[in-house]
């Protein structure tokens, strides 16, 4: 009985931590008539970084030879199936990174306790840091600065040519945010659809793995093309998007009670939502088994977007990162608002210090000012 109670206590602790992540842990190609091509599921070699399958190489080669300043070709689709990964997992160029909750990993036979064999494990304390672009250093969201990310990847022996495959065990959004962040570095990044559960169902090997932060530095990794601007929205971009609904769509990926204004979430300065935002919770992208919906259903879900550009947000840019991957792979021109509701509510609050506070308040509804962080 004592052993049973101990296991139940561990399960409860893990569930509580994951539930806390449901409100986001504190810390794209241009739209066209057709989606970006999908990688051949039988291929064992992914397309090079910053190059889509069947696309011209990055550089001066473009569809228009007279274009003197071509746009760089962005990476191919990010979402990858377990079956696709099985065909390439033994490649020495592939680095597996698992977003695994250490507490949940203590539960025997759980997904968290069975990471992909040979992977490096990370969690929120290794992913989030002081975001230099934040409106205030007191805001509890943010990406690790570039130098810290490069040091972390040096511990995995990453190079500019590595294929980084990120996966999760019980909360896909945290892995998705890691993949979104890594894509800023110009790396060739994939995200495993269905995570550990899908991998185990496909008879993928699990077992030996190591916490990435505890490893020794293997090399001097430098980001090949650090550029956060193409997939990360600033608060000024969000303001512009809300003021121009014929050109932009803003999608709120939070839970129902956050969208309704009943709950503000940890780290935020009040409750409410962005006026005019469309509510599609990030979990709507998946089946009950946490696998991505078929493409036809996803296109029906997002058909209202049309040819407009998209910004997705949530509490702190975590759940919205999952929707960012989905929309990006569908071919939409999409940005993830990293600051999300934490930063927006700070800008709207009497406790914040933002020059455009009146504009933000005018673009906020069902607003309750907490006058400080929740």
Secondary structure, DSSP 8 states (H G I E B T S, - for coil): -HHHHHHHHHHHHHHHHHHHHTT---------SS------TT-SS---TT--TTS--SSS--S-TT-SS---------EE-HHHHHTTTT-TTEEEEEE--TTGGGSTTSSTTS-BTTEEEE-HHHHB---TTSS-TT-S--B--HHHHHHHHHTTT--TT-EEEEEESS-HHHHHHHHHHHHTTT-EEEEETTHHHHHHHTT--B--EEEGGGS---S----SS--GGGTB--HHHHHHHHH-TTTEEEEE-S-HHHHTTS---TT-SEEEEETT-EE--GGGGB-TTS-B--HHHHHHHTGGGTT-EEEEE-SSSSHHHHHHHHHHHHT--EEE-SSHHHHHHHHHSTT---TTHHHHHHTEEEEEE-SS--
